[in-house]
Amino acid sequence: MPDKRTHRGPHPADSTLFAPDAVPILRSALADFSLLLTKGYAQKSALKLVGDRFSLTERQRLAVMRSACSDQQLASRNKRRVDLKDLAGQPIAIDGYNVLITVEAAMSGGVIFKGRDGCFRDLASIHGTYRKVTETIPALQLIGEFLQETDVSKAIWLLDSPVSNSGRLKTLMGEIAQENNWNWGIELCLSPDAELKKTEGIVASSDSVVLDQCKKWTNLAVEIITLKLPSATVVNLNSV
């Protein structure tokens, strides 16, 4: 069945699954899951153990999984994080779909989760095909204006070439950048994760795999959503 969504908004069950009275349980689950990761438990078995204990749904388990990290991961990520004020004059490499979809979701009322490492993550998934939604152009405009305000010298966007419609998105992004005189480079590559891990520059992503191996990273989506989208639905799952 073709994807006919026009927004990156919330799942119909999210208002119940992530209601205020559910948050304390989710925070406890995240704390327990992070503890098991710290002790070296495998992610899959640890998530099942915690999910079963707290009777979490699959969607709640996904939120906990994406928001958790071990003590070791937390310390390493904090050590390599670059603050917003230090981006001026610097080029950044952007995990394209990761950042764009999170901002799209925030703009369309989707639930955004604040994880243990301070990153914002969503539950949206593109399933191998990127579909432009109502929020796509406004999200790109917002990101571009924010980067301009931050005085980033150049933004290099990396998009997954195996994802359908990446070429169309690249063209759209190029047109928007040209109209606004933004210094953007937009690249299609087989594995943005692999490229982001080895770049010497500052990376903008909330992907745990990238964050654990890149040299430097910045919390771009968090800054944009916090400063520019104050009405976004953000659920803080960090109990600390």
C-alpha positions, 0 to 999 in steps of 0.5 A: 500500500503506498504511503499517503501521509502528508505529515510526520505527525504523531501515531494515534496511540501516542497521546496515551502511550506517552501521556504524563502518567506514563512518563514515570514508568518510561523513565524507570524503564530507561534507567534500568535499561541504561544500567543493563547496557552499562553492565554489558548486557546485549541490547536486545535481551536487555530491552526484552527484560525491561520491556516485559518488567514494565509491560511496555508496548512495542512503541514504548520499547522503541522510545526507551531503546532510542533514548537510552545509553550506557554510562560509558557512552554518555561520558564519551558523547559528552566529552566530544560534544561541541556547544552551539556557541562554538560553531561560528566559522566552522563547517558541519556535516549533517546526518541529513535524514536524521536531522530533517525528519526530527525537525519535521516531526517536531513541526507536525506535532509528533512526539519528540523524546529527550534521551539520557544523552540530551539528544532529541529523537523521534519515532518516525521511520522512512522504511527505505523511501523518503516521502516529502511532507507538508513540513519538509520545506518549512523544516529545511527553511528553519534549519537553514536560517538557524545555521545562518544565525549560528554563522556556520561556514558551510553545511554538508548534508549527507543523504542515503542514496539507497533511500528512494527519492533521495535524488529529488530531495537533493534537488529540492535542498539545492534549490532552497539553498541557492535561493537563500545564498546558503553555503550548502553541499548536498551529497548522496552516499551509500552510507552516511554513517560511515562517512560521518564516523570518519570525518574530521569536522563537526557532525550533526546527528542523534544517531547513536552509532554515529555519536559513539564513533565520530570525532566531534558532534553537535546537538543541532536538532535540540537547539533548533527545536528548543529555540525555534519550536517551543510548542513542540511535544517533547517528552523528557525520558531522562530521570536525572 
